[in-house]
Structure formats: C-alpha cells, structure tokens
C-alpha cells in the first residue's frame, strides 16, 4: 500500500480506461486507412500515459494521506 490521494487514483483508473478506447480507435484508424484518426489517438494516448506516470510519481512521493 502506498499513500495516495483520491485524485491520483482517479487519474490512474480513468487513464487506463481511456487508453483502452484510444487503442481501439488507433486500430480502427489503421484498418480504415484514416491516418488523421490514428494520429490523434496516438497523441492522446501519449498524453494519457504521461498523465498516469505523473500521478503514479505523485503517489510515491507522498508520505501521508489515504492508503490506496
């Protein structure tokens, strides 16, 4: 158990849910040969991964708070 704030937990859980849909949109874009849709999905996925990484880092840096 690491100390966590509810905001960090939400960032991780919602981020993983969003990543699943962005992966599906990227695959659909590749299949449909729609490079714009694929590019947008990849850019949003990278942003989501960065946000999730920062949330996980914030969790590890905290020494007080709710155990999550």
C-alpha positions in Angstrom: 0.0 0.0 0.0 1.2 3.4 -0.9 -0.2 6.7 0.4 -2.4 8.2 -2.3 -4.9 10.9 -2.9 -8.2 10.1 -4.5 -7.3 12.4 -7.4 -4.2 10.3 -8.2 -6.2 7.1 -8.0 -8.8 8.6 -10.4 -6.1 9.6 -12.8 -4.7 6.1 -12.9 -8.1 4.3 -13.2 -9.7 6.6 -15.7 -6.5 6.9 -17.6 -6.3 3.1 -18.1 -9.9 3.1 -19.3 -9.2 5.9 -21.8 -6.1 4.1 -23.0 -8.2 1.1 -23.9 -10.5 3.2 -26.1 -7.7 5.1 -27.7 -6.0 1.8 -28.6 -9.3 0.7 -30.3 -9.5 4.0 -32.2 -5.9 3.7 -33.3 -6.5 0.1 -34.6 -9.7 1.3 -36.3 -7.8 4.1 -37.9 -5.2 1.7 -39.3 -7.8 -0.7 -40.6 -9.9 2.1 -42.2 -6.7 3.8 -43.5 -7.6 7.0 -41.7 -4.2 8.5 -40.7 -5.6 11.5 -39.0 -7.8 9.5 -36.6 -4.8 7.2 -35.9 -2.5 10.2 -35.3 -5.0 11.8 -32.9 -5.5 8.6 -31.0 -1.7 8.1 -30.6 -1.1 11.7 -29.5 -3.9 11.4 -26.9 -2.6 8.1 -25.7 0.9 9.6 -25.2 -0.6 12.4 -23.2 -2.7 10.0 -21.1 0.4 7.8 -20.4 2.3 10.9 -19.3 -0.5 12.0 -17.0 -0.7 8.5 -15.5 3.0 8.4 -15.0 2.9 11.8 -13.2 0.0 10.6 -11.0 2.0 7.4 -10.0 5.0 9.5 -9.3 2.9 11.8 -7.0 1.7 8.8 -5.2 5.2 7.5 -4.5 6.4 11.0 -3.3 3.6 11.4 -0.7 4.3 10.2 2.8 1.0 11.0 4.3 -2.6 10.6 3.3 -5.0 7.8 2.5 -3.7 4.4 1.6 -4.7 3.4 -1.9 
